[in-house]
Amino acid sequence: MKGNNYISDSQKDAKTTKKKKSRFATASRKQSQSLVQIMNGDFLTRDFVLNNLIYIFFVIFLMILMVSKGYYVNQLSNDIAKEEKAVGDITADYVETKAKLEELTRRTQMIEKLKPLGLKETINPTKVIRIKNEKEN
């Protein structure tokens, strides 16, 4: 009957607090040891790292690829903005040139420019002459 020992509630609480304290103490100790190993570079000599070196290089390659993609997208957006500005400038030039052409080819402007050549505007409206074909009847 060695296993039938009576343990009071206060003794149970004392054991659980000791376990909790010891668990937190070991966790903080492990974290500090991990930090020291990272700072020293000792974690690189472990078998886990050496066995998985290919995967680690693959992850590093993916990270480099992701960063380069970010730079590429940034450059692409800058190029698009430049081209949109150029298209806007060309469109403005087109509208301005079209407005000048319409102003120069206006009827009153054409009359003034053609007067020195002896041409003048007709006063009578133009007449349309229509010939009826015999086949249409």
Beta strands, then each sheet from edge to edge (+ up, - down):
end
